[in-house]
Structures are given as structure tokens and as C-alpha cells.
Amino acid sequence: MLKKYVSPNKLQFVGKAWEIRHALRLEKKRQGGNVPLAELLSRKIIHLES
């Protein structure tokens, strides 16, 4: 089961590797598909859904 821990300057995923990859791919699709992970994190546009 994937878990997300969020603090003001840190986002931490805990789970199996495939769960983390899947969550990141879904978020990338929501943002248009061509957004690098570093940009997603720096802009804080990841939807922090539990």
C-alpha cells in the first residue's frame, strides 16, 4: 500500500517500487505528460491525495 508523507519542504513516498512509479506516472499524465519530475516538485503542483 502506497503511503505519502508531506511536510512543507519534503514529499516522501513509501511503498513498493511499482506503486511509486505508478503514482508518479499518473501525476505526470494529469499535468500534461511532458512535465519533468523536478518541475512538478518545485512548483508543488502534485495533488497530495491520500
C-alpha angles and dihedrals in degrees: 000000000000116000127191123206116193131191129164094271104019139060117191127187120199120190144073117325093247091052092053093046090049093050091049092048091051091051091048090053091050090055096050104276100262099073116115117231092241090057092049091053097042093051092044091224095138110118104237099213120161 
